[in-house]
Amino acid sequence: MRFLLAAALLAGPAGAGEIWVTNELDDTISVIDTDTLEVIRTIQTGQRPRGITFANDGSVVYVCASDSNTVQVIDPDSGEVLHNLPSGDDPEQFVLHPDNRHLYIANEDDAITTVVDVESRTVVAQIDVGIEPEGMAVSPDGRIAITTSETTNMAHWIDTESRTLFANTLVDSRPRHAEFARGGAELWVSAEIGGTVSVFDVETQAELAKLEFEITGIHPDRVQPVGFEFTADESTVFVALGPANHVAVVNAATYEVEDYILVGRRVWHMAFNEDGSQLFTTNGVSGDVTVIDVASREPLRSIPVGRFPWGAALRPEAD
């Protein structure tokens, strides 16, 4: 009976939502209950976990263990590492194709994008991109994958059928994150050192807009956009501004900055809860997660996690 009770507590409350946060310096994942806003589990990983994403059905979670040079596949119920996937050197970010089978992985040390078949556990392609690839995105229809290269300052456009580059687009200095929007009609790319977010037309790869940020009392050099997340209706995008310790709130239709929200130190990435009412930010230097109320755009709580939290992902509800 005691064993069964302990197992139930380890798994967390039945039906509760979970935000999974990778902690770079602790080699762990902190699991946050979205109802209680507390850490309910800590899961050991490989070295320097960064990118994190769930399978579409939530059956497994994939984690980039960057310094272990692998992608780990973890059972989200038990926290057990099921197996490792070949990933190329230093995987940082990745994206799961809509087919739920192919991972597109940015390999920072090798200037390549690696495509891994998660079912056969094999590398099916390696695509040369720019120097220090970091960000990854895939279009909703699965036709296009994007890799951003930090040193080459480009977004690389990959045809997922032929697995070849068909375009390269210059962006500002040190692009970090990319997302498709408007049903795949737009591509948004953040430039950390450039201090901007660029918006491109997917059909033509032409630049549509460039967002800039200005926070009273914060030196422009500290405004360094990294991760960003769209609301479900894509009307609003929240942009993490790194050592500026703020999240910008942007009107996705007009590309205008509407607000800034103070969070923890060195905000990296974010994830929404199940209904999109709350946003969870990973704050690397302060070692915590800020919970933002999306409607009021106010911080609600700071949740201590591990050292240098980086990636965040919502665990999908079980089918």
Secondary structure, DSSP 8 states (H G I E B T S, - for coil): -HHHHHHHHHH-STT--EEEEEETTTTEEEEEETTTTEEEEEEE-SSSEEEEEE-TTSS-EEEEEGGGTEEEEE-TTT--EEEEEE--SSEEEEEE-TTSSEEEEEETTTTEEEEEETTTTEEEEEEE--SSEEEEEE-TTSSEEEEEETTTTEEEEEETTTTEEEEEEE-SSSEEEEEEEGGGTEEEEEETTTTEEEEEETTT--EEEEEE---TTS-GGG-----EEE-TTSSEEEEE-BTT-EEEEEETTTTEEEEEEE-SSSEEEEEE-TTSSEEEEEETTTTEEEEEETTTTEEEEEEE-SSSEEEEEE-----
